Amino acid sequence: MAQTVSVIVGAEDRARLAALLSDRNRPLKHVQRANIIVLSAERLPVQEVARRAGVSRPAVWRWQVRYAEQGVDGLLRDKTRKPGRAPLPTTTVAKVLALTCSEPPGAVTHWTGRAMAKTVGISLRAVQRIWEANRLQPHRLRTFKRSSDPAFAAKVEDIVGLYMDPPCHAVVLSIDEKSQIQALDRTQPGLPLKPGKCGTMTHDYKRNGTTTLFAALNTLDGTVVGRCMPKHTHKEFIKFLAAVERDVPAGKVIHAIVDNYATHTHPKVLAWLADHPRWVFHFTPKSASWINAVEGFFSIITRRSIRRGVFKSVADLQDAIARYIRAHNKAAKPFVWTKPADGIFAKLDRLPAPSE
């Protein structure tokens, strides 16, 4: 194709092109096309026209030819595109939806996009569009655990009441331990995060021991009292309770929410509670750890400080945990529970009835 094209613009067309260039309400594409023709009329090389107009050389050639064939009106119209594929029949969409919500044939457990496309006779992308439009995700599975505690309702009402309407002149603490936290050291240093590539970490590691984190979350202000200990027996639990006892101001009743771990009901723990009458234990229902607020803190510290950490020793791990707790307490916010007990019971009623 020629690098220089002679475009002859008459007086009438030149006036119309000038009006296009000065019209601030015109679409940018119309102004660009008019500018291409005006610059071409000055007998400039195509490369120079493209540079000044801010377009590619093929674009210059395209609109020079369009102007030569259709004049200024051709610059204001886009060629119609070929019609796309017809939308899928509603019967096909309904078939995909019905099959997705049913058991797949054979020994597989769920539908895949390619299996569905092959069965129905449409493309993979068509299946994906149908699933996206109807918010279907056959590859995902959510698990649940229903408590078998006969006193489930009473315990939930008790604990939710402490969260949503705490008693006056009292402290509500959510207490638990995160046991067997491993101090893992990687066999090789990883690469840092950089644009276009995520950070790396070796799959294999070296174990340098474990520690147990005892934590008490104050639901009123969101602060955490944490202690790392080598084990998680009743002895360590009593030591932790004594540390919390020293931390809570005198004269305040301590309502402690704990789970049903055997350590929490050990005779020596019960004896310690008898010697400290301001402590009141509230036990969560069995298989209902989600109601213990400190579990959320354990999840956060695991994701943000432990899981991707590199620890040469247990002391390094404990230092990292202590630093995180100090930083957390500096920016702590009150724990807010928003789901009333009635809402929890209503949601559980929608689950399948437990099998005998």
N, C-alpha and C positions, 0 to 999 in steps of 0.2 A: 504494500500500500504506500502511496506517495507520502512523503514527509511534509510537503507543503501543498496546500490546496487553496486555490483562488476562489474566494467567496465574494460574490458581487451583491451588495445590499443597496436596494433602491431607497429613494428619499422617504417614501411612505413607511417601508419596513424599518428604516433607521429611526424614525420618529417613534414607532411602536416599541422598538427595542430600548430606546432611551427611556420611554415611559415605564417599561418593565423594571429597568435598573433603578429607577428613582422611587418606585412604589414600595414602601416599607411594609405593606400588608401582603405582598406577594410571597408565596412559598419560596424558600431558599433555592429549591431545584429549578424553578422557573428563572430566577435571577442568574443562576450559574449558567444555564443554557443560553440566555440572552448575552451574557458576557462572553461566552465562547464565540458566538457569531460576530459580535462587535470586534473582538480581537482578531478573529480570522479575516475580517474585512480589511484590516491593516496590513495584510500580507505577511504576517509574522510566521515563523516556523511553528510546526505543531508542538514541538517540545516547549517553546516559549509560551504558546497559548495555554498549554496544560499547566505550566508553572504559575502563570499569572492567575488563571482561573481556579487553581487548586484542585485539579482533577487529573485523571490519567489520560495518556494519549489515545487509547481506544475510545474513551468518552468523547474526546474532541472529534475524532473521525465520525463517531456515531451521530452526533448532533449536527455536524456539517452536512452529512448525507441527508438527515431528516429535514433540515432547513431547505436544502436544494430540492427535495421532493415535495414538501408540504408547506414551506414558508414559515412565517412566524407562528401560525396556528399549530403547526406540527410540534413546536417546542413546548406547547402548553398541554399536550396530551401524551399520556403514557400508553404504550401498546398493551392491549389486553393480553393476559396470559391464557395459556391453554387451561381448560377446565380441569380441576383436580378430580380425584376419585370420588365417586358417589359415597355418601355416608353409609355405614353399615345398616342393614335392615334391623328394625326393632326386634324381630324374632331372633336374629343372631346375637344381639346384645343380651336379650333375655336368656338365651341358652348359655352364654358365657357366665352370667350371674348365677344361674341355677346350678351349673356344674361346679363353679367355684365354691359354693356353699354346701356341696355334697361331698361324700367320700370319693376319692379318686380310685380308678380301677387298679388292680394289681396289688403288689406288696408295698407300695409307697404310702407315705403318711399325709402328704399334702400336694396340692397342685403347684406346678411350676409354669412360668409363662410359655416356655417352648412346648411343654406337654399339652397345655390348653390350646395353643395355636394349631398344633398338629391334629388334635381331636376335632376342633370346630372347623378347621380349614381356612383360617385367616392368618394374618401376619402376627409376629410377636409384638410388634409395636401397637397393633390394633388391640391386642389383649391388654397390653400395659395401659393404653389410654382408657379402656373400659374400667380397669381396676382403679386407676387414679381418679376417674370421675365419680366412682362409687365408694371410694375410700376402703378398698379391699386390699389386704396384705396377707396372702396365704402363707408366706414364708415366716411370719411372725407368730409367736405364741406367748401369751401372758399366763403366768402361774398364779395360783392363789392357795391359801391355806386357811381352812375353817377351823376355828377353835372348838374343841370338844369339852371345854370347861363347863360343868353344870352351873357355875356361878358367873358365867360370862357377862350377862347383862348387868348384874350388880357391880361387878368390878369395873366394867366400862363406865357406868354412870358415876362411880366413885372417882375414878382417875380423870375423866373428862370434866367433872365438876371442879377438881383441883386446878385443872388448866384454865378453865373459862371463868371460874368464880373462886379464886383462892381465898382462904380464910384470912382475917385480919391478924396482925401481929404474929405472922407465921412465915416460914420459908418453905417453898415447894421445890424439892430437888429430885431430879431424875437420875438415878444411879445405876451403873452397870460396869462390867469390865470387858475389855477387848483383849482376849487371851491369845497367846502364841503369835505375837507379832514378830516376824522374822527380820533379822538384820541381814539383808542380802547385799553382797558385793558382786559386781559384774566381773566376768573374766577378762573383758576388754573394755576400754573406754568407748562410749558411743559418740556419734556425730551430732552437733547441735542443729537446731532448727534454722532453716534459711529459706528465702523465697523460692517457692516451687518444690521444696522437699521438706518432709517432716523429720523430726529428730529420730535418732536410731538408738537402740539398746540391745545388747546381746540377749539371746534367749536363755542361755545357760548362766548360772550364777554360783556363788559360793556362800554357804550358810555360815553365819558368824554368831549364832545363838538367837535366843528369843527373849521377849519381855512381855509383860502384861500391863496394860493401861487401865487403871481404875479411874473413873471419871464421874463427877457429880455436876449436872447441868442445873443451874439456878434459873428456873423458868421465868422469874420476875424480871431479871435484868440480862439474862443470856450468858452470864459468865460461867466458866468451867473451873472446877477444882480437879486437878489431875495428878496422879502419882503413878510412876512406873515401878513395878516390883517383879522379882524373878518368878514368882508363882502366883496362883490364884486360889489358894486355899482359904479356909476361914480365918487363919491367922493374919494373912495379908489383908483380908477384908476388914477385920477389926481394926488393924492399924490405919487403914484408909478412913474408916468411920471416925476414928479418934482425930485424924487430921481435919476432917470436915467439921467435927465438933468444935475444934479450936478456931476454925475460920468463921463460923456463924456467930454473930453477936449474941451475947447472953440475954436471956429473957424471951427469946423467940422460939416458938414451937417449930420443929423440923418435920415436915411431911415428906417422906422419902418414897419414891415410886421405884420398885425393884421387880425383877422377874422371879421365876420359880426355881432358879438354880439352887442346888442343894447347899452350896456355901452360904446362901442368904438365910437359910433356916437351920443352920447348925446350932446345937444346944449352947455352945459357947457364945455364938452371936446373939441368941435370945437372952442369954444371961447378961451380956453387955447392954442390950437394950433395956433390960429391967433396971440396970444401974443408972441409966440415962433416960429418965421418964419423959423428957421433952421430945424424944424421937418417936415417930409413928410410921410404921411401915405399911405401904399400900402395894399389894401384890398384883401384878398384871395377870390377865387370864392366860391360861396355857396356850401355847402356839399363837401368841398375839404380841410379838415383840414390836410390831409397828406402832403400838400405843405408847411405847417408852421413848420419850423425847430425845434422850441422849443417844439413841441409835442413829438419829440423823447426824449428830455431831461426829460419831464414829465413821459414818459413811463419808463425810466431807474431809476429815483428816486423812482417811485412807487414800482418797483420790488426789488430794492436793499436796500431801507431804510424805506419805509412806510408800505407796505403790510404785512410784517411779524414782524413789530415792536410792542412793548408793551409800551403803553403810559399812565401814571397815570393821566395826565392832558394835556390841550392844550399847556401849556408852555413846557412840555416835548416834545410834537410833534414838536413845532416850533424850539426848540433847536436842535432836530435831523435833521430837514430840513436845518437849518443854518450850522450845522457841515458838512453835506453832500455837500452843495454848496461850502463851503470853501475848502474841500478836492478836489472837482471837479475842481475848479479854479486853484489849485496848479499844476495839471497835465493836464490842458486843451489843446486841439488840435483844429486847425482850422476846421470849418465845411466845408465839401467838398460835393458839389452837382454834380453828374455825369451824370444825365439824361437830355439831351437837350429838349427843348420844342417840337421839331419835333418828338422825340422819344415818348414823352408822348401822343401826338395826334395820332401817328400811333398805339400805344397800345390800346387807347380808341376806335379806329375805328374797332378793332377786337371784341369788345364787342357787344352783341345783341343790335339791334336798340331799343331805348326807346319806350314803348307802349304809345299810345295816351290816 
